[in-house]
Amino acid sequence: MDLTDAIYGRRATRAYTAAPVPKEVLERLVDAAIQAPSAVNEQPWDFTIIQNTQLLDRISTAAKAHMTATVPNVSFPEHLHESLESPDFHVFYHAPVLITISARMGAWAVENATLAAENLMLAAHAQGLGSCWIGFAQRWLETAEGKRALGVPDNFVPVAPIIIGHSAASAAPVPRRPPQLRWIG
Ligand SMILES: Cc1cc2nc3c(=O)[nH]c(=O)nc-3n(C[C@H](O)[C@H](O)[C@H](O)COP(=O)(O)O)c2cc1C
């Protein structure tokens, strides 16, 4: 797929079929992720790939409870409070795969993991797969219990939980506001 098509065509996907994603495809996505630049070329990435639906259900429930209990309501829009409180809301939208990108703690852990995450999402789109970064899961995954569930070492921080799967419905394009641009000189 042409890079421009990938950049403009990728969408946050929130409806998935139960079809599994083959291991070789997931390996290709990780390989695309690690082509990202990293500060001082440290390549400090760590990938946890979860396909166990019961574990994903458990993480969804824990993440919702943790968000509701710890994150001030004012920090995200009203309609999302209702989602978090609904027993039917699954933070991973029942996607068959969750890839969480963690990074060794350091000055640029978040930047390193985030650049890998964008590569991974674009590569997923190029493979005909949907993806979505799930911020709702982040705060719980950062806890000691969350890190244990991911199996990440203590000196790593989970940054980017990304669901992957076959889209059940095509997602409508999300219009962009004109960028605030300031030309100097
Ligand atoms: C840091 C981050 C956290 C996000 N968290 C969630 C989330 O928890 N749930 C969700 O459905 N989408 C989440 N998204 C997806 C955004 O809502 C989505 O990217 C945005 O609406 C623009 O749509 P597009 O990706 O299709 O262009 C997140 C995106 C980012 C970058």
Ligand as a Chemical Component Dictionary entry (heavy atoms), coordinates in Angstrom:
data_LIG
# 
_chem_comp.id                   LIG 
_chem_comp.type                 NON-POLYMER 
_chem_comp.pdbx_formal_charge   0 
_chem_comp.three_letter_code    LIG 
# 
loop_
_chem_comp_atom.comp_id 
_chem_comp_atom.atom_id 
_chem_comp_atom.alt_atom_id 
_chem_comp_atom.type_symbol 
_chem_comp_atom.charge 
_chem_comp_atom.model_Cartn_x 
_chem_comp_atom.model_Cartn_y 
_chem_comp_atom.model_Cartn_z 
_chem_comp_atom.pdbx_ordinal 
LIG C1  C1  C 0 -3.538  8.210 22.985 1  
LIG C2  C2  C 0 -4.827  7.722 22.364 2  
LIG C3  C3  C 0 -5.780  7.116 23.160 3  
LIG C4  C4  C 0 -6.962  6.634 22.589 4  
LIG N1  N1  N 0 -7.843  5.961 23.371 5  
LIG C5  C5  C 0 -8.958  5.438 22.831 6  
LIG C6  C6  C 0 -9.847  4.656 23.619 7  
LIG O1  O1  O 0 -9.606  4.383 24.799 8  
LIG N2  N2  N 0 -10.954 4.163 23.026 9  
LIG C7  C7  C 0 -11.255 4.410 21.711 10 
LIG O2  O2  O 0 -12.271 3.938 21.224 11 
LIG N3  N3  N 0 -10.406 5.148 20.920 12 
LIG C8  C8  C 0 -9.267  5.649 21.448 13 
LIG N4  N4  N 0 -8.396  6.354 20.661 14 
LIG C9  C9  C 0 -8.678  6.542 19.223 15 
LIG C10 C10 C 0 -9.110  7.987 18.926 16 
LIG O3  O3  O 0 -10.379 8.231 19.477 17 
LIG C11 C11 C 0 -9.090  8.193 17.406 18 
LIG O4  O4  O 0 -7.772  8.036 16.943 19 
LIG C12 C12 C 0 -9.648  9.567 17.008 20 
LIG O5  O5  O 0 -11.028 9.633 17.274 21 
LIG C13 C13 C 0 -9.426  9.886 15.524 22 
LIG O6  O6  O 0 -9.989  8.877 14.706 23 
LIG P1  P1  P 0 -9.070  8.129 13.620 24 
LIG O7  O7  O 0 -7.978  7.387 14.374 25 
LIG O8  O8  O 0 -10.001 7.196 12.902 26 
LIG O9  O9  O 0 -8.489  9.159 12.719 27 
LIG C14 C14 C 0 -7.201  6.817 21.202 28 
LIG C15 C15 C 0 -6.234  7.427 20.415 29 
LIG C16 C16 C 0 -5.055  7.871 20.968 30 
LIG C17 C17 C 0 -3.995  8.495 20.083 31 
# 
loop_
_chem_comp_bond.comp_id 
_chem_comp_bond.atom_id_1 
_chem_comp_bond.atom_id_2 
_chem_comp_bond.value_order 
_chem_comp_bond.pdbx_ordinal 
LIG C1  C2  SING 1  
LIG C2  C3  SING 2  
LIG C2  C16 DOUB 3  
LIG C3  C4  DOUB 4  
LIG C4  N1  SING 5  
LIG C4  C14 SING 6  
LIG N1  C5  DOUB 7  
LIG C5  C6  SING 8  
LIG C5  C8  SING 9  
LIG C6  O1  DOUB 10 
LIG C6  N2  SING 11 
LIG N2  C7  SING 12 
LIG C7  O2  DOUB 13 
LIG C7  N3  SING 14 
LIG N3  C8  DOUB 15 
LIG C8  N4  SING 16 
LIG N4  C9  SING 17 
LIG N4  C14 SING 18 
LIG C9  C10 SING 19 
LIG C10 O3  SING 20 
LIG C10 C11 SING 21 
LIG C11 O4  SING 22 
LIG C11 C12 SING 23 
LIG C12 O5  SING 24 
LIG C12 C13 SING 25 
LIG C13 O6  SING 26 
LIG O6  P1  SING 27 
LIG P1  O7  DOUB 28 
LIG P1  O8  SING 29 
LIG P1  O9  SING 30 
LIG C14 C15 DOUB 31 
LIG C15 C16 SING 32 
LIG C16 C17 SING 33 
# 
